Amino acid sequence: MQHLLLLHGALGHPGYFEFIKAQLAAEYVIHTPVFEGHTAATRKHTEISMPAYVSQVRKYCEENELAQAAIFGYSMGGYVGLCYAAQFPERVTAVMTLATKLHWSPEIAAQEAKMLDPEMIQEKVPKFAAQLSAVHGAGNWEQLCRDIAGLLSGLGEQPLLAKPDFAAIKAKTQLMVGDKDNMVSIEETLAAVKQINQANLAVLPDTIHPFEKINRELLLRLMRDFFKL
């Protein structure tokens, strides 16, 4: 069977892919690596950056002897997946992303990083803070927020996906965005699609950014069609 990597988003975890694993495990060997710093168990005090996460995926594939794999990435995970496909085109058969922000600048990164202030999260959205604490550890989630804010700042200063990088992607690709996503625009997603040789755009109806709110049946149908399951 072919291998399928499921790459989670910033502040996320592989647990929200359980419904995908349950439906697709009969057709694919499913892999759900955890990005460094996400969940207390992965905290190794190593660098947290987009290049480091791409390197982590490379190491994961090498250690698990994945000569080739298909990739589904949500939000940040989609960016990591596209970077991996651009840097190692011979190792990737297909890439599907959902809600992945592809246009970055210092101003955009600063705006997004402000939303990751742990004190603000604790004060304004305590339920979300409690969720982060439960998933990533009471002594870890605050630092993870700061680390991801730093990752975004680095991405704003030096995006890893520009025209030459998109052109280097050889795998068939589908970039998906929700029509009500307030973080990722249809325009920036379409602009990236036009720069990738074998890419399609999918706009999901009545869909906002958080993965937990996704229409599961719609996503599974799109995945089955794209990955030809």
C-alpha positions as CSV (number, residue, x, y, z in Angstrom):
1,M,0.0,0.0,0.0
2,Q,1.0,3.6,-0.5
3,H,2.0,5.8,2.3
4,L,-0.1,8.9,3.3
5,L,1.3,11.6,5.6
6,L,-1.2,13.7,7.6
7,L,0.5,16.9,8.8
8,H,-1.3,18.9,11.5
9,G,-1.5,22.7,11.9
10,A,0.1,25.1,14.3
11,L,-1.1,24.5,17.9
12,G,-2.7,21.3,16.5
13,H,-2.1,17.6,17.0
14,P,-2.6,14.4,15.1
15,G,-5.6,13.5,17.2
16,Y,-7.9,15.4,15.0
17,F,-7.0,13.2,12.1
18,E,-8.6,10.1,13.8
19,F,-11.7,10.2,11.6
20,I,-9.5,10.2,8.5
21,K,-7.4,7.3,9.7
22,A,-10.5,5.3,10.5
23,Q,-11.9,5.8,6.9
24,L,-8.7,5.6,4.9
25,A,-6.5,3.1,6.8
26,A,-7.7,0.2,4.6
27,E,-6.3,1.8,1.5
28,Y,-3.2,3.7,2.7
29,V,-0.6,3.3,5.4
30,I,-1.3,6.4,7.4
31,H,1.4,8.4,9.2
32,T,0.7,11.2,11.6
33,P,4.0,12.7,12.8
34,V,3.9,15.3,15.6
35,F,5.7,18.5,15.0
36,E,8.3,19.4,17.6
37,G,6.9,21.3,20.6
38,H,3.4,20.1,20.0
39,T,2.3,18.0,23.0
40,A,4.5,17.9,26.0
41,A,6.1,14.6,24.9
42,T,7.7,16.2,21.8
43,R,9.4,19.1,23.6
44,K,13.1,18.6,23.0
45,H,14.2,22.3,23.2
46,T,15.3,22.1,19.6
47,E,14.7,24.8,17.0
48,I,11.1,25.5,16.0
49,S,10.9,27.0,12.5
50,M,9.5,26.2,9.1
51,P,12.9,24.9,7.8
52,A,13.2,22.8,11.0
53,Y,9.7,21.3,10.5
54,V,10.5,20.5,6.8
55,S,13.7,18.8,8.0
56,Q,11.6,16.9,10.6
57,V,9.4,15.5,7.9
58,R,12.4,14.5,5.8
59,K,14.0,12.7,8.8
60,Y,10.6,11.0,9.6
61,C,10.4,9.7,6.0
62,E,14.0,8.5,6.0
63,E,13.7,6.8,9.4
64,N,10.5,5.1,8.3
65,E,11.9,4.2,4.8
66,L,9.3,6.1,2.9
67,A,10.8,6.4,-0.5
68,Q,7.6,8.0,-1.7
69,A,4.5,9.3,0.0
70,A,1.3,11.3,-0.6
71,I,0.7,14.3,1.8
72,F,-2.3,15.9,3.3
73,G,-1.6,19.0,5.3
74,Y,-3.9,21.3,7.2
75,S,-2.9,25.0,7.6
76,M,0.8,25.0,8.7
77,G,1.1,21.4,7.9
78,G,0.1,22.1,4.3
79,Y,2.9,24.7,4.0
80,V,5.4,22.1,5.4
81,G,4.1,19.6,2.9
82,L,4.5,21.9,-0.1
83,C,8.0,22.8,1.0
84,Y,8.9,19.1,1.3
85,A,7.4,18.5,-2.2
86,A,9.4,21.4,-3.6
87,Q,12.7,20.3,-2.0
88,F,12.3,16.6,-2.6
89,P,10.0,16.2,-5.6
90,E,11.0,12.6,-6.3
91,R,9.7,11.6,-2.8
92,V,6.2,13.0,-3.1
93,T,3.4,11.5,-5.3
94,A,0.6,13.9,-4.4
95,V,-0.1,16.9,-2.1
96,M,-3.4,18.1,-0.8
97,T,-3.6,21.1,1.5
98,L,-6.5,22.7,3.4
99,A,-6.6,26.2,4.8
100,T,-2.9,26.9,4.2
101,K,-1.8,30.5,4.1
102,L,0.6,31.0,1.3
103,H,1.1,34.8,1.1
104,W,3.4,36.0,3.9
105,S,5.0,39.4,4.7
106,P,6.4,40.9,7.9
107,E,3.2,42.8,8.4
108,I,1.0,39.7,7.9
109,A,3.2,37.6,10.2
110,A,3.1,40.3,12.9
111,Q,-0.7,40.4,12.7
112,E,-1.0,36.6,13.0
113,A,1.7,36.4,15.8
114,K,-0.3,38.9,17.9
115,M,-3.1,36.3,18.1
116,L,-0.7,33.8,19.7
117,D,0.0,35.8,22.8
118,P,-0.6,33.3,25.6
119,E,-1.6,35.9,28.2
120,M,-4.2,37.3,25.8
121,I,-5.5,33.8,25.0
122,Q,-5.8,33.0,28.7
123,E,-7.7,36.2,29.3
124,K,-9.9,36.4,26.2
125,V,-10.6,32.8,25.3
126,P,-10.0,30.7,28.5
127,K,-11.7,27.7,27.0
128,F,-9.2,27.6,24.2
129,A,-6.4,28.0,26.7
130,A,-7.7,25.0,28.6
131,Q,-7.8,23.0,25.4
132,L,-4.3,23.9,24.6
133,S,-3.2,23.0,28.1
134,A,-4.9,19.6,27.9
135,V,-3.3,18.8,24.6
136,H,0.2,20.3,24.9
137,G,0.7,20.3,28.6
138,A,0.1,22.9,31.3
139,G,3.8,23.9,31.3
140,N,4.2,23.8,27.5
141,W,1.4,25.4,25.6
142,E,2.4,29.0,26.5
143,Q,5.9,28.4,25.2
144,L,4.5,26.7,22.1
145,C,2.5,29.8,21.3
146,R,5.6,31.9,21.6
147,D,7.6,29.5,19.4
148,I,4.9,29.4,16.7
149,A,4.8,33.2,16.8
150,G,8.5,33.2,16.1
151,L,8.1,30.7,13.3
152,L,5.5,33.0,11.7
153,S,7.9,36.0,12.1
154,G,10.6,34.0,10.3
155,L,8.2,33.1,7.6
156,G,7.2,36.7,7.2
157,E,10.8,37.8,6.8
158,Q,11.7,34.9,4.5
159,P,8.9,32.9,3.0
160,L,10.0,29.4,1.8
161,L,7.5,29.2,-1.0
162,A,8.1,31.6,-3.9
163,K,7.6,31.2,-7.7
164,P,10.7,28.9,-8.2
165,D,9.7,26.7,-5.3
166,F,6.1,26.3,-6.6
167,A,7.6,25.5,-10.0
168,A,9.8,22.8,-8.4
169,I,6.7,20.8,-7.2
170,K,6.2,17.9,-9.6
171,A,3.5,16.0,-7.7
172,K,-0.1,16.5,-8.5
173,T,-1.5,19.1,-6.1
174,Q,-4.8,20.3,-4.8
175,L,-5.0,23.4,-2.7
176,M,-8.3,23.8,-0.8
177,V,-9.7,26.8,1.1
178,G,-12.9,27.5,2.8
179,D,-15.2,30.2,1.4
180,K,-15.5,31.7,4.9
181,D,-11.9,31.4,6.0
182,N,-10.9,34.7,7.6
183,M,-7.2,33.8,7.6
184,V,-6.6,32.4,4.1
185,S,-8.0,34.1,1.0
186,I,-9.2,32.4,-2.2
187,E,-7.1,34.9,-4.1
188,E,-3.7,33.9,-2.5
189,T,-4.6,30.2,-2.9
190,L,-5.5,30.6,-6.6
191,A,-2.3,32.6,-7.1
192,A,-0.3,29.6,-5.8
193,V,-2.3,27.1,-7.9
194,K,-1.3,29.0,-11.0
195,Q,2.4,28.6,-10.2
196,I,2.3,24.8,-9.7
197,N,2.4,22.6,-12.8
198,Q,-0.2,20.0,-11.8
199,A,-2.4,22.0,-9.4
200,N,-6.1,22.4,-8.9
201,L,-8.1,24.7,-6.6
202,A,-11.0,23.6,-4.5
203,V,-13.2,26.1,-2.6
204,L,-15.2,24.4,0.2
205,P,-18.6,25.9,0.8
206,D,-19.7,27.2,4.2
207,T,-16.2,26.4,5.6
208,I,-14.2,28.5,8.1
209,H,-10.6,28.1,9.2
210,P,-10.6,25.7,12.2
211,F,-10.2,22.1,11.3
212,E,-12.6,21.0,14.0
213,K,-15.4,22.8,12.1
214,I,-14.7,21.0,8.8
215,N,-17.5,19.1,7.1
216,R,-16.0,15.6,7.6
217,E,-18.0,13.9,4.9
218,L,-17.0,16.5,2.3
219,L,-13.3,16.4,3.2
220,L,-13.3,12.6,3.0
221,R,-15.0,12.7,-0.3
222,L,-12.5,15.2,-1.7
223,M,-9.6,13.1,-0.3
224,R,-10.9,9.9,-1.8
225,D,-11.4,11.6,-5.2
226,F,-8.0,13.3,-5.2
227,F,-6.0,10.3,-3.9
228,K,-8.1,8.0,-6.0
229,L,-9.1,5.7,-3.2
